[in-house]
Amino acid sequence: MGLPDIDGVNVFGLYAPARTPAEVVDRIAKASAEILKQQEVRDIFAKQGMTAESSTPDEFEALNRSHTERWAPIARASGVRIN
């Protein structure tokens, strides 16, 4: 595509509504991390070319922020619009 320095990744995660109590978010995060440890689940992801990884809510928020900081200026400069 002529963009050798671009290395994009797809990230999937769970989101909760704003102001969801922290204990609820933590409980969901811990449960999903346990699910992602199961070999059967990891195999399903692998068959789709994905790697199953988990993170804490804070780590996931930091990842989202870093992606926004990286890609937002590029999207603005390109003039792309979301309908």
Secondary structure, 3 states (H helix, E strand, C coil): CCCCCCCCCCCCCCCCCCCCCHHHHHHHHHHHHHHHHCHHHHHHHHHCCCCCCCCCHHHHHHHHHHHHHHHHHHHHHHCCCCC
